[in-house]
């Protein structure tokens, strides 16, 4: 798994500031073009439940900024929560999920390790499992996902 800080992307950085102003974090921002329309999908997170009202607030705050970035183009904006089984796409996402249940498929054992995310940095993470702390480097994580069954 790779650790790619998203702050190097000016559009992501701009959107992140807007979302943080609303008390949430921007987990992912995907931009694609489909039949002449620019589609922007934002994934936001906050501790606790994320409701339709939260997504609506982010949508209304982000849309004017995105309209400036994609001036004169047909724009479609979608905002969602990570969902209970989110597949973590980049190691930089782990920082959002401290204290949450995570499962990682390891290339060194070809098995899953799960637990509550205790810490994450640029090189790896630490899960608190049933048998203690499990340090994992990103180089041995093939895939990872949120797992609410791991939470204590």
Backbone as CSV, one residue per row, in Angstrom:
resi,resn,N_x,N_y,N_z,CA_x,CA_y,CA_z,C_x,C_y,C_z
1,UNK,0.855,-1.163,0.000,0.000,0.000,0.000,0.900,1.224,0.000
2,UNK,0.509,2.234,-0.712,1.300,3.455,-0.819,0.743,4.544,0.084
3,UNK,1.629,5.411,0.534,1.245,6.576,1.326,1.461,7.791,0.437
4,UNK,0.363,8.390,-0.030,0.439,9.541,-0.916,-0.294,10.707,-0.278
5,UNK,0.441,11.670,0.274,-0.246,12.830,0.858,-1.037,13.569,-0.213
6,UNK,-2.310,13.805,0.019,-3.176,14.433,-0.980,-3.057,15.954,-1.000
7,UNK,-2.365,16.532,-0.029,-2.258,17.981,0.026,-1.470,18.548,-1.151
8,UNK,-0.805,17.694,-1.943,-0.071,18.169,-3.105,-1.002,18.471,-4.274
9,UNK,-2.254,18.053,-4.187,-3.259,18.304,-5.218,-3.998,19.594,-4.855
10,UNK,-3.879,20.655,-5.660,-4.505,21.940,-5.296,-6.032,21.855,-5.146
11,UNK,-6.714,21.064,-5.981,-8.164,20.940,-5.871,-8.533,20.234,-4.565
12,UNK,-7.817,19.162,-4.243,-8.065,18.450,-2.995,-7.806,19.367,-1.808
13,UNK,-6.698,20.098,-1.840,-6.339,20.991,-0.732,-7.405,22.062,-0.525
14,UNK,-7.897,22.627,-1.616,-8.945,23.650,-1.528,-10.236,23.069,-0.946
15,UNK,-10.629,21.899,-1.430,-11.849,21.247,-0.938,-11.685,20.823,0.522
16,UNK,-10.487,20.356,0.887,-10.222,19.933,2.260,-10.455,21.078,3.244
17,UNK,-10.030,22.277,2.873,-10.210,23.439,3.753,-11.689,23.751,3.954
18,UNK,-12.472,23.648,2.910,-13.915,23.888,3.010,-14.561,22.863,3.941
19,UNK,-14.223,21.595,3.748,-14.809,20.512,4.544,-14.386,20.632,6.013
20,UNK,-13.120,20.974,6.245,-12.655,21.151,7.621,-13.388,22.296,8.306
21,UNK,-13.722,23.331,7.560,-14.493,24.445,8.113,-15.871,24.028,8.593
22,UNK,-16.346,22.901,8.109,-17.642,22.362,8.527,-17.498,21.303,9.625
23,UNK,-16.275,21.113,10.130,-16.047,20.165,11.218,-15.873,18.725,10.788
24,UNK,-15.547,18.505,9.523,-15.355,17.153,9.010,-14.010,17.073,8.308
25,UNK,-13.625,15.874,7.875,-12.405,15.717,7.090,-12.749,15.167,5.714
26,UNK,-11.964,15.593,4.738,-12.119,15.100,3.377,-11.226,13.872,3.219
27,UNK,-11.840,12.726,2.975,-11.114,11.468,2.847,-10.672,11.259,1.406
28,UNK,-11.553,11.533,0.463,-11.258,11.262,-0.941,-12.008,12.259,-1.805
29,UNK,-11.396,12.618,-2.921,-12.025,13.495,-3.903,-11.676,12.928,-5.273
30,UNK,-12.684,12.405,-5.962,-12.468,11.783,-7.262,-13.129,12.633,-8.336
31,UNK,-12.379,12.913,-9.386,-12.882,13.698,-10.503,-12.814,12.821,-11.749
32,UNK,-13.935,12.743,-12.469,-13.947,11.987,-13.725,-14.841,12.725,-14.724
33,UNK,-14.656,12.409,-15.971,-15.470,12.997,-17.034,-16.293,11.889,-17.675
34,UNK,-17.570,12.175,-17.864,-18.472,11.177,-18.421,-19.490,11.874,-19.309
35,UNK,-19.431,11.615,-20.604,-20.373,12.178,-21.583,-20.501,13.687,-21.456
36,UNK,-19.376,14.376,-21.391,-19.379,15.837,-21.349,-19.632,16.444,-19.985
37,UNK,-19.813,15.624,-18.979,-20.064,16.113,-17.624,-18.849,15.827,-16.747
38,UNK,-18.488,16.796,-15.921,-17.435,16.581,-14.930,-18.122,16.061,-13.670
39,UNK,-17.730,14.866,-13.247,-18.304,14.264,-12.050,-17.292,14.345,-10.919
40,UNK,-17.707,14.932,-9.810,-16.850,15.046,-8.634,-17.524,14.294,-7.496
41,UNK,-16.798,13.330,-6.939,-17.321,12.563,-5.813,-16.424,12.818,-4.610
42,UNK,-17.011,13.325,-3.554,-16.281,13.619,-2.324,-16.719,12.650,-1.237
43,UNK,-15.748,12.144,-0.487,-16.031,11.276,0.653,-15.567,12.032,1.893
44,UNK,-16.497,12.237,2.831,-16.194,12.999,4.047,-16.371,12.125,5.279
45,UNK,-15.666,12.510,6.346,-15.701,11.717,7.570,-15.692,12.633,8.780
46,UNK,-16.355,12.170,9.831,-16.258,12.788,11.153,-16.525,11.692,12.162
47,UNK,-15.987,11.822,13.360,-16.314,10.828,14.381,-17.823,10.842,14.647
48,UNK,-18.387,9.705,14.778,-19.831,9.617,14.976,-20.547,9.483,13.652
49,UNK,-21.858,9.486,13.707,-22.627,9.277,12.479,-22.573,10.487,11.541
50,UNK,-22.593,10.188,10.247,-22.683,11.218,9.213,-24.041,11.046,8.561
51,UNK,-24.832,12.089,8.615,-26.178,12.016,8.070,-26.316,12.752,6.744
52,UNK,-27.501,12.690,6.205,-27.810,13.368,4.948,-27.587,14.877,5.092
53,UNK,-27.903,15.417,6.280,-27.716,16.853,6.505,-26.250,17.239,6.416
54,UNK,-25.361,16.398,6.946,-23.923,16.659,6.864,-23.461,16.672,5.408
55,UNK,-23.874,15.668,4.656,-23.490,15.583,3.244,-24.057,16.763,2.458
56,UNK,-25.265,17.171,2.783,-25.887,18.314,2.116,-25.127,19.606,2.395
57,UNK,-24.708,19.798,3.657,-23.928,20.992,4.011,-22.619,21.043,3.227
58,UNK,-21.948,19.905,3.124,-20.695,19.854,2.365,-20.964,20.125,0.892
59,UNK,-22.013,19.525,0.354,-22.369,19.724,-1.051,-22.587,21.210,-1.350
60,UNK,-23.368,21.880,-0.510,-23.656,23.301,-0.731,-22.416,24.174,-0.566
61,UNK,-21.515,23.796,0.312,-20.292,24.582,0.515,-19.258,24.331,-0.590
62,UNK,-19.170,23.104,-1.072,-18.169,22.754,-2.089,-18.545,23.163,-3.502
63,UNK,-19.819,23.104,-3.829,-20.248,23.322,-5.207,-19.779,24.655,-5.793
64,UNK,-19.898,25.797,-5.103,-19.415,27.050,-5.710,-17.916,27.015,-6.025
65,UNK,-17.121,26.420,-5.161,-15.676,26.331,-5.395,-15.389,25.430,-6.594
66,UNK,-16.118,24.328,-6.705,-15.922,23.422,-7.832,-16.395,24.049,-9.139
67,UNK,-17.462,24.857,-9.076,-17.926,25.556,-10.278,-16.875,26.524,-10.794
68,UNK,-16.124,27.134,-9.892,-15.018,28.007,-10.312,-13.890,27.192,-10.940
69,UNK,-13.580,26.050,-10.336,-12.493,25.210,-10.846,-12.822,24.614,-12.213
70,UNK,-14.094,24.337,-12.464,-14.531,23.743,-13.733,-15.488,24.690,-14.452
71,UNK,-15.093,25.945,-14.548,-15.940,27.005,-15.128,-16.401,26.632,-16.538
72,UNK,-17.682,26.850,-16.772,-18.268,26.625,-18.088,-18.505,25.168,-18.431
73,UNK,-18.286,24.271,-17.497,-18.490,22.848,-17.755,-19.684,22.346,-16.954
74,UNK,-20.382,21.374,-17.514,-21.504,20.750,-16.812,-20.933,19.961,-15.631
75,UNK,-21.426,20.244,-14.417,-20.843,19.683,-13.212,-21.870,18.875,-12.426
76,UNK,-21.438,17.703,-11.957,-22.242,16.843,-11.094,-21.414,16.599,-9.841
77,UNK,-21.984,16.912,-8.662,-21.263,16.755,-7.405,-22.013,15.772,-6.508
78,UNK,-21.275,14.818,-5.961,-21.842,13.825,-5.052,-20.992,13.802,-3.781
79,UNK,-21.642,13.813,-2.626,-20.947,13.766,-1.347,-21.490,12.581,-0.559
80,UNK,-20.578,11.791,0.011,-21.007,10.626,0.789,-20.069,10.410,1.971
81,UNK,-20.492,9.525,2.863,-19.650,9.098,3.984,-18.804,7.920,3.492
82,UNK,-17.794,7.507,4.253,-16.974,6.366,3.832,-17.747,5.052,3.777
83,UNK,-18.824,4.928,4.515,-19.560,3.667,4.538,-18.914,2.695,5.520
84,UNK,-19.656,1.690,5.927,-19.151,0.806,6.981,-18.091,-0.176,6.494
85,UNK,-18.014,-0.430,5.208,-17.028,-1.368,4.675,-16.086,-0.703,3.679
86,UNK,-15.762,0.572,3.890,-14.939,1.290,2.920,-13.602,0.591,2.700
87,UNK,-13.278,0.389,1.441,-11.970,-0.104,1.061,-11.028,1.094,1.075
88,UNK,-9.995,1.026,1.875,-9.060,2.144,2.015,-8.130,2.128,0.809
89,UNK,-8.145,3.218,0.036,-7.432,3.268,-1.231,-5.978,3.688,-1.097
90,UNK,-5.681,4.502,-0.107,-4.335,5.019,0.064,-4.019,5.068,1.553
91,UNK,-2.781,4.787,1.899,-2.397,4.754,3.308,-2.598,6.100,4.000
92,UNK,-2.610,7.193,3.253,-2.831,8.511,3.852,-4.216,8.611,4.498
93,UNK,-5.149,7.753,4.105,-6.501,7.751,4.683,-6.535,7.292,6.136
94,UNK,-5.588,6.465,6.539,-5.642,5.876,7.880,-5.744,6.921,8.979
95,UNK,-5.113,8.065,8.800,-5.151,9.117,9.816,-6.546,9.572,10.176
96,UNK,-7.492,9.406,9.284,-8.883,9.791,9.552,-9.577,8.819,10.498
97,UNK,-9.096,7.590,10.558,-9.833,6.522,11.225,-9.230,6.070,12.555
98,UNK,-8.477,6.922,13.220,-7.928,6.565,14.530,-9.070,6.208,15.480
99,UNK,-8.916,5.108,16.205,-9.952,4.649,17.125,-11.049,3.830,16.463
100,UNK,-10.948,3.588,15.166,-11.948,2.801,14.433,-11.393,1.421,14.120
101,UNK,-12.277,0.476,13.858,-11.876,-0.872,13.488,-11.375,-0.922,12.058
102,UNK,-10.258,-1.621,11.868,-9.622,-1.748,10.553,-9.226,-3.207,10.362
103,UNK,-9.330,-3.693,9.127,-8.807,-5.017,8.766,-7.837,-4.830,7.618
104,UNK,-6.685,-5.479,7.709,-5.647,-5.379,6.685,-5.281,-6.776,6.184
105,UNK,-5.232,-6.934,4.864,-4.749,-8.188,4.292,-3.253,-8.058,4.100
106,UNK,-2.511,-8.977,4.734,-1.054,-8.900,4.777,-0.415,-9.808,3.724
107,UNK,0.618,-9.301,3.063,1.328,-10.099,2.065,2.366,-11.022,2.702
108,UNK,2.749,-10.756,3.944,3.738,-11.621,4.595,3.121,-12.896,5.156
109,UNK,1.844,-12.872,5.505,1.168,-14.057,6.047,0.007,-14.527,5.176
110,UNK,-0.347,-13.723,4.171,-1.501,-14.000,3.318,-2.755,-14.262,4.137
111,UNK,-2.943,-13.393,5.140,-4.093,-13.493,6.027,-4.472,-12.072,6.469
112,UNK,-5.637,-11.966,7.069,-6.130,-10.684,7.559,-5.692,-10.463,9.002
113,UNK,-5.352,-9.222,9.334,-5.128,-8.794,10.713,-6.105,-7.668,10.974
114,UNK,-6.741,-7.716,12.128,-7.724,-6.687,12.442,-7.575,-6.177,13.848
115,UNK,-8.106,-4.996,14.055,-8.097,-4.382,15.368,-8.498,-2.930,15.276
116,UNK,-8.353,-2.245,16.390,-8.669,-0.817,16.440,-7.405,-0.045,16.093
117,UNK,-7.521,0.909,15.195,-6.369,1.692,14.754,-5.894,2.607,15.872
118,UNK,-4.687,2.336,16.363,-4.086,3.121,17.449,-3.285,4.299,16.914
119,UNK,-2.510,4.071,15.838,-1.699,5.141,15.263,-1.393,4.835,13.809
120,UNK,-1.073,5.884,13.067,-0.702,5.751,11.658,0.203,6.922,11.302
121,UNK,1.255,6.631,10.543,2.143,7.683,10.065,2.533,7.375,8.621
122,UNK,3.618,7.963,8.136,4.024,7.792,6.741,4.571,6.405,6.430
123,UNK,4.953,5.625,7.444,5.582,4.329,7.187,4.711,3.129,7.537
124,UNK,3.772,3.293,8.460,2.952,2.162,8.860,1.922,2.535,9.898
125,UNK,1.290,1.513,10.454,0.235,1.725,11.428,0.348,0.709,12.553
126,UNK,-0.391,0.947,13.617,-0.458,0.017,14.738,-1.925,-0.246,15.045
127,UNK,-2.285,-1.523,15.060,-3.636,-1.950,15.419,-3.606,-2.537,16.822
128,UNK,-4.655,-2.263,17.587,-4.804,-2.901,18.892,-5.765,-4.062,18.695
129,UNK,-5.207,-5.276,18.699,-6.001,-6.481,18.491,-6.317,-7.168,19.797
130,UNK,-6.962,-8.297,19.718,-7.328,-9.070,20.906,-6.101,-9.572,21.660
131,UNK,-5.003,-9.793,20.911,-3.778,-10.319,21.521,-2.713,-9.247,21.723
132,UNK,-3.073,-8.001,21.651,-2.102,-6.929,21.853,-1.916,-6.062,20.622
133,UNK,-0.826,-5.316,20.614,-0.544,-4.373,19.533,0.036,-5.104,18.318
134,UNK,-0.419,-4.682,17.132,0.033,-5.281,15.879,0.601,-4.164,15.005
135,UNK,1.940,-4.034,14.935,2.514,-3.030,14.038,2.569,-3.579,12.606
136,UNK,2.168,-2.758,11.640,2.175,-3.164,10.238,2.792,-2.058,9.390
137,UNK,3.783,-2.402,8.598,4.322,-1.471,7.621,3.442,-1.477,6.383
138,UNK,3.357,-0.351,5.703,2.509,-0.288,4.520,2.999,-1.218,3.414
139,UNK,4.283,-1.558,3.443,4.834,-2.430,2.411,4.274,-3.853,2.469
140,UNK,3.677,-4.260,3.589,3.105,-5.620,3.675,1.578,-5.623,3.661
141,UNK,0.962,-4.451,3.477,-0.503,-4.379,3.426,-0.938,-4.375,1.963
142,UNK,-1.636,-5.423,1.552,-2.135,-5.525,0.180,-3.426,-4.732,0.029
143,UNK,-4.297,-4.817,1.025,-5.531,-4.037,1.027,-6.015,-3.884,2.459
144,UNK,-6.845,-2.873,2.651,-7.372,-2.598,3.993,-8.774,-2.038,3.856
145,UNK,-9.560,-2.249,4.909,-10.923,-1.713,4.899,-11.380,-1.424,6.322
146,UNK,-12.379,-0.571,6.423,-12.997,-0.320,7.717,-13.725,-1.590,8.141
147,UNK,-13.726,-1.822,9.445,-14.383,-3.029,9.956,-14.938,-2.706,11.332
148,UNK,-16.208,-2.346,11.379,-16.826,-1.939,12.635,-16.965,-3.094,13.627
149,UNK,-16.801,-4.337,13.177,-16.868,-5.455,14.112,-15.622,-5.528,14.994
150,UNK,-14.554,-4.813,14.627,-13.312,-4.816,15.386,-13.345,-3.850,16.554
151,UNK,-14.303,-2.967,16.579,-14.314,-1.923,17.606,-14.713,-2.480,18.965
152,UNK,-14.073,-1.913,19.990,-14.342,-2.358,21.352,-15.266,-1.407,22.076
